[in-house]
Amino acid sequence: MFRPQFSTALIVMWFAAGAVFGGIWYLATGHLPPLWARIAAPIVLFPVLTPLEAALARRDKRRGTVS
């Protein structure tokens, strides 16, 4: 059974998704995201990335790569 926790994979995915968010914002506006967007992005990304990480953990468990 998957136990939710702050794993290295979740943190890496969080930073990658934040970088993509910031990059898209910069390409669209030509400016870095404002403070409110930098604060809102992790809050919005957390409920999206947590199930994704759980699915990846279950997939690795089926493959036998996680002990």
CHARMM-style PDB file with segment names, atoms N, HN, CA, C and O in Angstrom:
ATOM      1  N   MET     1       0.852  -1.175   0.000  1.00  0.00      PROA
ATOM      2  CA  MET     1       0.000   0.000   0.000  1.00  0.00      PROA
ATOM      3  C   MET     1       0.899   1.240   0.000  1.00  0.00      PROA
ATOM      4  O   MET     1       1.943   1.271   0.651  1.00  0.00      PROA
ATOM      5  N   PHE     2       0.469   2.249  -0.740  1.00  0.00      PROA
ATOM      6  HN  PHE     2      -0.379   2.224  -1.269  1.00  0.00      PROA
ATOM      7  CA  PHE     2       1.225   3.494  -0.837  1.00  0.00      PROA
ATOM      8  C   PHE     2       0.984   4.339   0.396  1.00  0.00      PROA
ATOM      9  O   PHE     2      -0.158   4.580   0.786  1.00  0.00      PROA
ATOM     10  N   ARG     3       2.074   4.789   1.006  1.00  0.00      PROA
ATOM     11  HN  ARG     3       3.002   4.593   0.689  1.00  0.00      PROA
ATOM     12  CA  ARG     3       1.981   5.707   2.151  1.00  0.00      PROA
ATOM     13  C   ARG     3       2.419   7.088   1.686  1.00  0.00      PROA
ATOM     14  O   ARG     3       3.576   7.259   1.303  1.00  0.00      PROA
ATOM     15  N   PRO     4       1.527   8.085   1.708  1.00  0.00      PROA
ATOM     16  CA  PRO     4       1.908   9.412   1.245  1.00  0.00      PROA
ATOM     17  C   PRO     4       3.009  10.005   2.121  1.00  0.00      PROA
ATOM     18  O   PRO     4       2.927   9.960   3.348  1.00  0.00      PROA
ATOM     19  N   GLN     5       4.013  10.546   1.497  1.00  0.00      PROA
ATOM     20  HN  GLN     5       4.079  10.583   0.500  1.00  0.00      PROA
ATOM     21  CA  GLN     5       5.105  11.199   2.200  1.00  0.00      PROA
ATOM     22  C   GLN     5       5.820  12.103   1.216  1.00  0.00      PROA
ATOM     23  O   GLN     5       5.595  12.015   0.009  1.00  0.00      PROA
ATOM     24  N   PHE     6       6.669  12.960   1.719  1.00  0.00      PROA
ATOM     25  HN  PHE     6       6.851  13.031   2.699  1.00  0.00      PROA
ATOM     26  CA  PHE     6       7.455  13.818   0.846  1.00  0.00      PROA
ATOM     27  C   PHE     6       8.680  13.048   0.422  1.00  0.00      PROA
ATOM     28  O   PHE     6       9.694  13.053   1.121  1.00  0.00      PROA
ATOM     29  N   SER     7       8.600  12.388  -0.709  1.00  0.00      PROA
ATOM     30  HN  SER     7       7.776  12.383  -1.277  1.00  0.00      PROA
ATOM     31  CA  SER     7       9.717  11.621  -1.223  1.00  0.00      PROA
ATOM     32  C   SER     7      10.570  12.503  -2.128  1.00  0.00      PROA
ATOM     33  O   SER     7      10.166  13.605  -2.500  1.00  0.00      PROA
ATOM     34  N   THR     8      11.726  12.016  -2.469  1.00  0.00      PROA
ATOM     35  HN  THR     8      12.054  11.121  -2.167  1.00  0.00      PROA
ATOM     36  CA  THR     8      12.612  12.736  -3.373  1.00  0.00      PROA
ATOM     37  C   THR     8      11.948  12.923  -4.729  1.00  0.00      PROA
ATOM     38  O   THR     8      12.070  13.984  -5.342  1.00  0.00      PROA
ATOM     39  N   ALA     9      11.248  11.896  -5.196  1.00  0.00      PROA
ATOM     40  HN  ALA     9      11.149  11.035  -4.698  1.00  0.00      PROA
ATOM     41  CA  ALA     9      10.569  11.992  -6.497  1.00  0.00      PROA
ATOM     42  C   ALA     9       9.514  13.093  -6.493  1.00  0.00      PROA
ATOM     43  O   ALA     9       9.394  13.834  -7.468  1.00  0.00      PROA
ATOM     44  N   LEU    10       8.755  13.210  -5.418  1.00  0.00      PROA
ATOM     45  HN  LEU    10       8.852  12.608  -4.625  1.00  0.00      PROA
ATOM     46  CA  LEU    10       7.722  14.245  -5.337  1.00  0.00      PROA
ATOM     47  C   LEU    10       8.362  15.628  -5.353  1.00  0.00      PROA
ATOM     48  O   LEU    10       7.868  16.529  -6.032  1.00  0.00      PROA
ATOM     49  N   ILE    11       9.432  15.805  -4.628  1.00  0.00      PROA
ATOM     50  HN  ILE    11       9.833  15.073  -4.077  1.00  0.00      PROA
ATOM     51  CA  ILE    11      10.102  17.103  -4.581  1.00  0.00      PROA
ATOM     52  C   ILE    11      10.677  17.468  -5.946  1.00  0.00      PROA
ATOM     53  O   ILE    11      10.568  18.615  -6.379  1.00  0.00      PROA
ATOM     54  N   VAL    12      11.287  16.499  -6.624  1.00  0.00      PROA
ATOM     55  HN  VAL    12      11.376  15.567  -6.272  1.00  0.00      PROA
ATOM     56  CA  VAL    12      11.834  16.757  -7.964  1.00  0.00      PROA
ATOM     57  C   VAL    12      10.707  17.090  -8.940  1.00  0.00      PROA
ATOM     58  O   VAL    12      10.840  18.016  -9.740  1.00  0.00      PROA
ATOM     59  N   MET    13       9.603  16.349  -8.884  1.00  0.00      PROA
ATOM     60  HN  MET    13       9.495  15.597  -8.234  1.00  0.00      PROA
ATOM     61  CA  MET    13       8.468  16.636  -9.762  1.00  0.00      PROA
ATOM     62  C   MET    13       7.884  18.011  -9.458  1.00  0.00      PROA
ATOM     63  O   MET    13       7.468  18.726 -10.369  1.00  0.00      PROA
ATOM     64  N   TRP    14       7.851  18.385  -8.168  1.00  0.00      PROA
ATOM     65  HN  TRP    14       8.189  17.804  -7.428  1.00  0.00      PROA
ATOM     66  CA  TRP    14       7.319  19.675  -7.768  1.00  0.00      PROA
ATOM     67  C   TRP    14       8.163  20.812  -8.355  1.00  0.00      PROA
ATOM     68  O   TRP    14       7.624  21.778  -8.895  1.00  0.00      PROA
ATOM     69  N   PHE    15       9.488  20.687  -8.245  1.00  0.00      PROA
ATOM     70  HN  PHE    15       9.926  19.902  -7.807  1.00  0.00      PROA
ATOM     71  CA  PHE    15      10.364  21.723  -8.795  1.00  0.00      PROA
ATOM     72  C   PHE    15      10.278  21.768 -10.320  1.00  0.00      PROA
ATOM     73  O   PHE    15      10.275  22.849 -10.909  1.00  0.00      PROA
ATOM     74  N   ALA    16      10.209  20.612 -10.955  1.00  0.00      PROA
ATOM     75  HN  ALA    16      10.212  19.734 -10.477  1.00  0.00      PROA
ATOM     76  CA  ALA    16      10.109  20.575 -12.416  1.00  0.00      PROA
ATOM     77  C   ALA    16       8.798  21.212 -12.886  1.00  0.00      PROA
ATOM     78  O   ALA    16       8.789  21.990 -13.840  1.00  0.00      PROA
ATOM     79  N   ALA    17       7.706  20.883 -12.221  1.00  0.00      PROA
ATOM     80  HN  ALA    17       7.713  20.251 -11.446  1.00  0.00      PROA
ATOM     81  CA  ALA    17       6.415  21.463 -12.598  1.00  0.00      PROA
ATOM     82  C   ALA    17       6.405  22.970 -12.342  1.00  0.00      PROA
ATOM     83  O   ALA    17       5.838  23.728 -13.129  1.00  0.00      PROA
ATOM     84  N   GLY    18       7.025  23.404 -11.256  1.00  0.00      PROA
ATOM     85  HN  GLY    18       7.486  22.789 -10.617  1.00  0.00      PROA
ATOM     86  CA  GLY    18       7.126  24.838 -10.981  1.00  0.00      PROA
ATOM     87  C   GLY    18       7.961  25.553 -12.022  1.00  0.00      PROA
ATOM     88  O   GLY    18       7.629  26.668 -12.425  1.00  0.00      PROA
ATOM     89  N   ALA    19       9.044  24.924 -12.465  1.00  0.00      PROA
ATOM     90  HN  ALA    19       9.313  24.018 -12.137  1.00  0.00      PROA
ATOM     91  CA  ALA    19       9.882  25.514 -13.512  1.00  0.00      PROA
ATOM     92  C   ALA    19       9.121  25.613 -14.831  1.00  0.00      PROA
ATOM     93  O   ALA    19       9.241  26.607 -15.548  1.00  0.00      PROA
ATOM     94  N   VAL    20       8.340  24.583 -15.150  1.00  0.00      PROA
ATOM     95  HN  VAL    20       8.243  23.776 -14.567  1.00  0.00      PROA
ATOM     96  CA  VAL    20       7.526  24.618 -16.366  1.00  0.00      PROA
ATOM     97  C   VAL    20       6.480  25.728 -16.258  1.00  0.00      PROA
ATOM     98  O   VAL    20       6.271  26.480 -17.210  1.00  0.00      PROA
ATOM     99  N   PHE    21       5.829  25.830 -15.112  1.00  0.00      PROA
ATOM    100  HN  PHE    21       5.999  25.220 -14.338  1.00  0.00      PROA
ATOM    101  CA  PHE    21       4.835  26.887 -14.883  1.00  0.00      PROA
ATOM    102  C   PHE    21       5.473  28.263 -15.065  1.00  0.00      PROA
ATOM    103  O   PHE    21       4.922  29.116 -15.760  1.00  0.00      PROA
ATOM    104  N   GLY    22       6.634  28.481 -14.443  1.00  0.00      PROA
ATOM    105  HN  GLY    22       7.082  27.788 -13.878  1.00  0.00      PROA
ATOM    106  CA  GLY    22       7.324  29.763 -14.561  1.00  0.00      PROA
ATOM    107  C   GLY    22       7.769  30.041 -15.989  1.00  0.00      PROA
ATOM    108  O   GLY    22       7.696  31.177 -16.457  1.00  0.00      PROA
ATOM    109  N   GLY    23       8.229  29.004 -16.681  1.00  0.00      PROA
ATOM    110  HN  GLY    23       8.288  28.081 -16.301  1.00  0.00      PROA
ATOM    111  CA  GLY    23       8.651  29.166 -18.065  1.00  0.00      PROA
ATOM    112  C   GLY    23       7.508  29.546 -18.983  1.00  0.00      PROA
ATOM    113  O   GLY    23       7.650  30.416 -19.842  1.00  0.00      PROA
ATOM    114  N   ILE    24       6.374  28.889 -18.796  1.00  0.00      PROA
ATOM    115  HN  ILE    24       6.259  28.183 -18.097  1.00  0.00      PROA
ATOM    116  CA  ILE    24       5.196  29.218 -19.606  1.00  0.00      PROA
ATOM    117  C   ILE    24       4.749  30.647 -19.324  1.00  0.00      PROA
ATOM    118  O   ILE    24       4.421  31.395 -20.245  1.00  0.00      PROA
ATOM    119  N   TRP    25       4.737  31.022 -18.046  1.00  0.00      PROA
ATOM    120  HN  TRP    25       5.003  30.414 -17.298  1.00  0.00      PROA
ATOM    121  CA  TRP    25       4.344  32.382 -17.678  1.00  0.00      PROA
ATOM    122  C   TRP    25       5.284  33.391 -18.330  1.00  0.00      PROA
ATOM    123  O   TRP    25       4.836  34.402 -18.872  1.00  0.00      PROA
ATOM    124  N   TYR    26       6.597  33.115 -18.276  1.00  0.00      PROA
ATOM    125  HN  TYR    26       6.961  32.294 -17.836  1.00  0.00      PROA
ATOM    126  CA  TYR    26       7.586  34.029 -18.838  1.00  0.00      PROA
ATOM    127  C   TYR    26       7.430  34.137 -20.356  1.00  0.00      PROA
ATOM    128  O   TYR    26       7.502  35.233 -20.912  1.00  0.00      PROA
ATOM    129  N   LEU    27       7.219  33.008 -21.022  1.00  0.00      PROA
ATOM    130  HN  LEU    27       7.161  32.117 -20.571  1.00  0.00      PROA
ATOM    131  CA  LEU    27       7.038  33.044 -22.470  1.00  0.00      PROA
ATOM    132  C   LEU    27       5.769  33.784 -22.869  1.00  0.00      PROA
ATOM    133  O   LEU    27       5.737  34.468 -23.892  1.00  0.00      PROA
ATOM    134  N   ALA    28       4.724  33.648 -22.060  1.00  0.00      PROA
ATOM    135  HN  ALA    28       4.750  33.093 -21.229  1.00  0.00      PROA
ATOM    136  CA  ALA    28       3.449  34.281 -22.391  1.00  0.00      PROA
ATOM    137  C   ALA    28       3.453  35.783 -22.107  1.00  0.00      PROA
ATOM    138  O   ALA    28       2.834  36.550 -22.845  1.00  0.00      PROA
ATOM    139  N   THR    29       4.142  36.211 -21.048  1.00  0.00      PROA
ATOM    140  HN  THR    29       4.644  35.588 -20.449  1.00  0.00      PROA
ATOM    141  CA  THR    29       4.057  37.618 -20.646  1.00  0.00      PROA
ATOM    142  C   THR    29       5.355  38.388 -20.837  1.00  0.00      PROA
ATOM    143  O   THR    29       5.330  39.614 -20.944  1.00  0.00      PROA
ATOM    144  N   GLY    30       6.487  37.697 -20.883  1.00  0.00      PROA
ATOM    145  HN  GLY    30       6.507  36.701 -20.796  1.00  0.00      PROA
ATOM    146  CA  GLY    30       7.769  38.381 -20.970  1.00  0.00      PROA
ATOM    147  C   GLY    30       8.298  38.840 -19.628  1.00  0.00      PROA
ATOM    148  O   GLY    30       9.328  39.510 -19.561  1.00  0.00      PROA
ATOM    149  N   HSD    31       7.600  38.484 -18.551  1.00  0.00      PROA
ATOM    150  HN  HSD    31       6.763  37.940 -18.605  1.00  0.00      PROA
ATOM    151  CA  HSD    31       8.014  38.844 -17.194  1.00  0.00      PROA
ATOM    152  C   HSD    31       7.987  37.606 -16.317  1.00  0.00      PROA
ATOM    153  O   HSD    31       7.285  36.640 -16.616  1.00  0.00      PROA
ATOM    154  N   LEU    32       8.749  37.634 -15.239  1.00  0.00      PROA
ATOM    155  HN  LEU    32       9.319  38.419 -14.995  1.00  0.00      PROA
ATOM    156  CA  LEU    32       8.692  36.537 -14.277  1.00  0.00      PROA
ATOM    157  C   LEU    32       7.338  36.553 -13.576  1.00  0.00      PROA
ATOM    158  O   LEU    32       6.704  37.605 -13.484  1.00  0.00      PROA
ATOM    159  N   PRO    33       6.885  35.393 -13.078  1.00  0.00      PROA
ATOM    160  CA  PRO    33       5.577  35.362 -12.401  1.00  0.00      PROA
ATOM    161  C   PRO    33       5.562  36.276 -11.172  1.00  0.00      PROA
ATOM    162  O   PRO    33       6.568  36.377 -10.470  1.00  0.00      PROA
ATOM    163  N   PRO    34       4.437  36.941 -10.904  1.00  0.00      PROA
ATOM    164  CA  PRO    34       4.336  37.772  -9.701  1.00  0.00      PROA
ATOM    165  C   PRO    34       4.298  36.895  -8.448  1.00  0.00      PROA
ATOM    166  O   PRO    34       4.151  35.675  -8.525  1.00  0.00      PROA
ATOM    167  N   LEU    35       4.431  37.539  -7.320  1.00  0.00      PROA
ATOM    168  HN  LEU    35       4.550  38.530  -7.258  1.00  0.00      PROA
ATOM    169  CA  LEU    35       4.498  36.830  -6.043  1.00  0.00      PROA
ATOM    170  C   LEU    35       3.264  35.968  -5.803  1.00  0.00      PROA
ATOM    171  O   LEU    35       3.389  34.840  -5.328  1.00  0.00      PROA
ATOM    172  N   TRP    36       2.067  36.481  -6.123  1.00  0.00      PROA
ATOM    173  HN  TRP    36       1.966  37.398  -6.509  1.00  0.00      PROA
ATOM    174  CA  TRP    36       0.862  35.696  -5.867  1.00  0.00      PROA
ATOM    175  C   TRP    36       0.863  34.403  -6.682  1.00  0.00      PROA
ATOM    176  O   TRP    36       0.374  33.378  -6.207  1.00  0.00      PROA
ATOM    177  N   ALA    37       1.403  34.435  -7.897  1.00  0.00      PROA
ATOM    178  HN  ALA    37       1.801  35.268  -8.283  1.00  0.00      PROA
ATOM    179  CA  ALA    37       1.448  33.230  -8.728  1.00  0.00      PROA
ATOM    180  C   ALA    37       2.491  32.246  -8.209  1.00  0.00      PROA
ATOM    181  O   ALA    37       2.293  31.033  -8.280  1.00  0.00      PROA
ATOM    182  N   ARG    38       3.598  32.763  -7.689  1.00  0.00      PROA
ATOM    183  HN  ARG    38       3.759  33.749  -7.632  1.00  0.00      PROA
ATOM    184  CA  ARG    38       4.621  31.887  -7.107  1.00  0.00      PROA
ATOM    185  C   ARG    38       4.117  31.195  -5.845  1.00  0.00      PROA
ATOM    186  O   ARG    38       4.514  30.068  -5.550  1.00  0.00      PROA
ATOM    187  N   ILE    39       3.247  31.864  -5.106  1.00  0.00      PROA
ATOM    188  HN  ILE    39       2.924  32.780  -5.345  1.00  0.00      PROA
ATOM    189  CA  ILE    39       2.675  31.264  -3.894  1.00  0.00      PROA
ATOM    190  C   ILE    39       1.566  30.281  -4.279  1.00  0.00      PROA
ATOM    191  O   ILE    39       1.442  29.224  -3.660  1.00  0.00      PROA
ATOM    192  N   ALA    40       0.770  30.608  -5.279  1.00  0.00      PROA
ATOM    193  HN  ALA    40       0.870  31.467  -5.782  1.00  0.00      PROA
ATOM    194  CA  ALA    40      -0.366  29.763  -5.666  1.00  0.00      PROA
ATOM    195  C   ALA    40       0.071  28.507  -6.410  1.00  0.00      PROA
ATOM    196  O   ALA    40      -0.592  27.476  -6.301  1.00  0.00      PROA
ATOM    197  N   ALA    41       1.156  28.562  -7.153  1.00  0.00      PROA
ATOM    198  HN  ALA    41       1.695  29.399  -7.242  1.00  0.00      PROA
ATOM    199  CA  ALA    41       1.576  27.420  -7.973  1.00  0.00      PROA
ATOM    200  C   ALA    41       1.806  26.155  -7.147  1.00  0.00      PROA
ATOM    201  O   ALA    41       1.263  25.113  -7.513  1.00  0.00      PROA
ATOM    202  N   PRO    42       2.580  26.178  -6.050  1.00  0.00      PROA
ATOM    203  CA  PRO    42       2.755  24.940  -5.276  1.00  0.00      PROA
ATOM    204  C   PRO    42       1.455  24.430  -4.658  1.00  0.00      PROA
ATOM    205  O   PRO    42       1.256  23.222  -4.526  1.00  0.00      PROA
ATOM    206  N   ILE    43       0.582  25.347  -4.283  1.00  0.00      PROA
ATOM    207  HN  ILE    43       0.744  26.328  -4.390  1.00  0.00      PROA
ATOM    208  CA  ILE    43      -0.699  24.937  -3.692  1.00  0.00      PROA
ATOM    209  C   ILE    43      -1.541  24.207  -4.738  1.00  0.00      PROA
ATOM    210  O   ILE    43      -2.197  23.215  -4.421  1.00  0.00      PROA
ATOM    211  N   VAL    44      -1.527  24.687  -5.969  1.00  0.00      PROA
ATOM    212  HN  VAL    44      -0.994  25.493  -6.226  1.00  0.00      PROA
ATOM    213  CA  VAL    44      -2.287  24.061  -7.052  1.00  0.00      PROA
ATOM    214  C   VAL    44      -1.616  22.768  -7.505  1.00  0.00      PROA
ATOM    215  O   VAL    44      -2.301  21.800  -7.835  1.00  0.00      PROA
ATOM    216  N   LEU    45      -0.284  22.743  -7.525  1.00  0.00      PROA
ATOM    217  HN  LEU    45       0.272  23.530  -7.257  1.00  0.00      PROA
ATOM    218  CA  LEU    45       0.442  21.572  -8.010  1.00  0.00      PROA
ATOM    219  C   LEU    45       0.406  20.400  -7.038  1.00  0.00      PROA
ATOM    220  O   LEU    45       0.481  19.251  -7.473  1.00  0.00      PROA
ATOM    221  N   PHE    46       0.293  20.651  -5.740  1.00  0.00      PROA
ATOM    222  HN  PHE    46       0.232  21.585  -5.387  1.00  0.00      PROA
ATOM    223  CA  PHE    46       0.343  19.562  -4.758  1.00  0.00      PROA
ATOM    224  C   PHE    46      -0.740  18.514  -4.976  1.00  0.00      PROA
ATOM    225  O   PHE    46      -0.415  17.327  -5.024  1.00  0.00      PROA
ATOM    226  N   PRO    47      -2.025  18.891  -5.112  1.00  0.00      PROA
ATOM    227  CA  PRO    47      -3.041  17.845  -5.330  1.00  0.00      PROA
ATOM    228  C   PRO    47      -2.943  17.181  -6.702  1.00  0.00      PROA
ATOM    229  O   PRO    47      -3.527  16.118  -6.911  1.00  0.00      PROA
ATOM    230  N   VAL    48      -2.228  17.780  -7.621  1.00  0.00      PROA
ATOM    231  HN  VAL    48      -1.753  18.643  -7.451  1.00  0.00      PROA
ATOM    232  CA  VAL    48      -2.028  17.164  -8.931  1.00  0.00      PROA
ATOM    233  C   VAL    48      -0.870  16.175  -8.896  1.00  0.00      PROA
ATOM    234  O   VAL    48      -0.961  15.081  -9.452  1.00  0.00      PROA
ATOM    235  N   LEU    49       0.218  16.566  -8.240  1.00  0.00      PROA
ATOM    236  HN  LEU    49       0.292  17.455  -7.788  1.00  0.00      PROA
ATOM    237  CA  LEU    49       1.432  15.748  -8.247  1.00  0.00      PROA
ATOM    238  C   LEU    49       1.394  14.587  -7.258  1.00  0.00      PROA
ATOM    239  O   LEU    49       2.050  13.572  -7.492  1.00  0.00      PROA
ATOM    240  N   THR    50       0.651  14.704  -6.168  1.00  0.00      PROA
ATOM    241  HN  THR    50       0.118  15.529  -5.978  1.00  0.00      PROA
ATOM    242  CA  THR    50       0.608  13.625  -5.181  1.00  0.00      PROA
ATOM    243  C   THR    50       0.015  12.337  -5.775  1.00  0.00      PROA
ATOM    244  O   THR    50       0.610  11.276  -5.589  1.00  0.00      PROA
ATOM    245  N   PRO    51      -1.124  12.376  -6.478  1.00  0.00      PROA
ATOM    246  CA  PRO    51      -1.621  11.142  -7.102  1.00  0.00      PROA
ATOM    247  C   PRO    51      -0.687  10.623  -8.198  1.00  0.00      PROA
ATOM    248  O   PRO    51      -0.569   9.414  -8.394  1.00  0.00      PROA
ATOM    249  N   LEU    52      -0.028  11.533  -8.906  1.00  0.00      PROA
ATOM    250  HN  LEU    52      -0.123  12.515  -8.747  1.00  0.00      PROA
ATOM    251  CA  LEU    52       0.924  11.111  -9.931  1.00  0.00      PROA
ATOM    252  C   LEU    52       2.081  10.343  -9.302  1.00  0.00      PROA
ATOM    253  O   LEU    52       2.505   9.310  -9.821  1.00  0.00      PROA
ATOM    254  N   GLU    53       2.584  10.849  -8.189  1.00  0.00      PROA
ATOM    255  HN  GLU    53       2.240  11.688  -7.768  1.00  0.00      PROA
ATOM    256  CA  GLU    53       3.670  10.150  -7.505  1.00  0.00      PROA
ATOM    257  C   GLU    53       3.200   8.805  -6.964  1.00  0.00      PROA
ATOM    258  O   GLU    53       3.951   7.830  -7.006  1.00  0.00      PROA
ATOM    259  N   ALA    54       1.978   8.737  -6.460  1.00  0.00      PROA
ATOM    260  HN  ALA    54       1.368   9.529  -6.426  1.00  0.00      PROA
ATOM    261  CA  ALA    54       1.431   7.472  -5.966  1.00  0.00      PROA
ATOM    262  C   ALA    54       1.322   6.452  -7.091  1.00  0.00      PROA
ATOM    263  O   ALA    54       1.624   5.273  -6.902  1.00  0.00      PROA
ATOM    264  N   ALA    55       0.889   6.908  -8.263  1.00  0.00      PROA
ATOM    265  HN  ALA    55       0.643   7.865  -8.417  1.00  0.00      PROA
ATOM    266  CA  ALA    55       0.777   6.003  -9.408  1.00  0.00      PROA
ATOM    267  C   ALA    55       2.153   5.496  -9.830  1.00  0.00      PROA
ATOM    268  O   ALA    55       2.306   4.319 -10.157  1.00  0.00      PROA
ATOM    269  N   LEU    56       3.147   6.370  -9.825  1.00  0.00      PROA
ATOM    270  HN  LEU    56       3.023   7.326  -9.559  1.00  0.00      PROA
ATOM    271  CA  LEU    56       4.504   5.942 -10.169  1.00  0.00      PROA
ATOM    272  C   LEU    56       5.053   4.952  -9.139  1.00  0.00      PROA
ATOM    273  O   LEU    56       5.749   4.003  -9.499  1.00  0.00      PROA
ATOM    274  N   ALA    57       4.741   5.173  -7.858  1.00  0.00      PROA
ATOM    275  HN  ALA    57       4.175   5.944  -7.565  1.00  0.00      PROA
ATOM    276  CA  ALA    57       5.203   4.256  -6.819  1.00  0.00      PROA
ATOM    277  C   ALA    57       4.552   2.882  -6.981  1.00  0.00      PROA
ATOM    278  O   ALA    57       5.211   1.854  -6.821  1.00  0.00      PROA
ATOM    279  N   ARG    58       3.254   2.868  -7.298  1.00  0.00      PROA
ATOM    280  HN  ARG    58       2.718   3.703  -7.427  1.00  0.00      PROA
ATOM    281  CA  ARG    58       2.576   1.578  -7.520  1.00  0.00      PROA
ATOM    282  C   ARG    58       3.150   0.868  -8.734  1.00  0.00      PROA
ATOM    283  O   ARG    58       3.321  -0.351  -8.718  1.00  0.00      PROA
ATOM    284  N   ARG    59       3.446   1.615  -9.781  1.00  0.00      PROA
ATOM    285  HN  ARG    59       3.306   2.605  -9.794  1.00  0.00      PROA
ATOM    286  CA  ARG    59       4.026   1.015 -10.989  1.00  0.00      PROA
ATOM    287  C   ARG    59       5.405   0.426 -10.684  1.00  0.00      PROA
ATOM    288  O   ARG    59       5.714  -0.682 -11.121  1.00  0.00      PROA
ATOM    289  N   ASP    60       6.226   1.151  -9.947  1.00  0.00      PROA
ATOM    290  HN  ASP    60       5.975   2.052  -9.592  1.00  0.00      PROA
ATOM    291  CA  ASP    60       7.544   0.624  -9.585  1.00  0.00      PROA
ATOM    292  C   ASP    60       7.423  -0.595  -8.685  1.00  0.00      PROA
ATOM    293  O   ASP    60       8.222  -1.525  -8.788  1.00  0.00      PROA
ATOM    294  N   LYS    61       6.435  -0.597  -7.808  1.00  0.00      PROA
ATOM    295  HN  LYS    61       5.785   0.159  -7.725  1.00  0.00      PROA
ATOM    296  CA  LYS    61       6.234  -1.730  -6.903  1.00  0.00      PROA
ATOM    297  C   LYS    61       5.860  -2.980  -7.713  1.00  0.00      PROA
ATOM    298  O   LYS    61       6.350  -4.073  -7.431  1.00  0.00      PROA
ATOM    299  N   ARG    62       4.996  -2.814  -8.717  1.00  0.00      PROA
ATOM    300  HN  ARG    62       4.598  -1.926  -8.946  1.00  0.00      PROA
ATOM    301  CA  ARG    62       4.626  -3.964  -9.574  1.00  0.00      PROA
ATOM    302  C   ARG    62       5.817  -4.472 -10.342  1.00  0.00      PROA
ATOM    303  O   ARG    62       5.956  -5.680 -10.533  1.00  0.00      PROA
ATOM    304  N   ARG    63       6.677  -3.584 -10.786  1.00  0.00      PROA
ATOM    305  HN  ARG    63       6.563  -2.603 -10.631  1.00  0.00      PROA
ATOM    306  CA  ARG    63       7.861  -3.993 -11.539  1.00  0.00      PROA
ATOM    307  C   ARG    63       8.941  -4.580 -10.650  1.00  0.00      PROA
ATOM    308  O   ARG    63       9.862  -5.237 -11.135  1.00  0.00      PROA
ATOM    309  N   GLY    64       8.832  -4.349  -9.366  1.00  0.00      PROA
ATOM    310  HN  GLY    64       8.083  -3.815  -8.972  1.00  0.00      PROA
ATOM    311  CA  GLY    64       9.815  -4.911  -8.442  1.00  0.00      PROA
ATOM    312  C   GLY    64      11.068  -4.074  -8.288  1.00  0.00      PROA
ATOM    313  O   GLY    64      12.085  -4.578  -7.812  1.00  0.00      PROA
ATOM    314  N   THR    65      11.023  -2.794  -8.683  1.00  0.00      PROA
ATOM    315  HN  THR    65      10.197  -2.384  -9.070  1.00  0.00      PROA
ATOM    316  CA  THR    65      12.211  -1.961  -8.562  1.00  0.00      PROA
ATOM    317  C   THR    65      12.292  -1.265  -7.224  1.00  0.00      PROA
ATOM    318  O   THR    65      13.348  -0.744  -6.866  1.00  0.00      PROA
ATOM    319  N   VAL    66      11.196  -1.243  -6.470  1.00  0.00      PROA
ATOM    320  HN  VAL    66      10.338  -1.667  -6.760  1.00  0.00      PROA
ATOM    321  CA  VAL    66      11.192  -0.648  -5.141  1.00  0.00      PROA
ATOM    322  C   VAL    66      11.080  -1.759  -4.118  1.00  0.00      PROA
ATOM    323  O   VAL    66      10.242  -2.651  -4.252  1.00  0.00      PROA
ATOM    324  N   SER    67      11.916  -1.709  -3.102  1.00  0.00      PROA
ATOM    325  HN  SER    67      12.597  -0.985  -2.993  1.00  0.00      PROA
ATOM    326  CA  SER    67      11.847  -2.782  -2.088  1.00  0.00      PROA
ATOM    327  C   SER    67      10.944  -2.411  -0.951  1.00  0.00      PROA
ATOM    328  OT1 SER    67      10.773  -3.195  -0.017  1.00  0.00      PROA
TER     329      SER     67
END
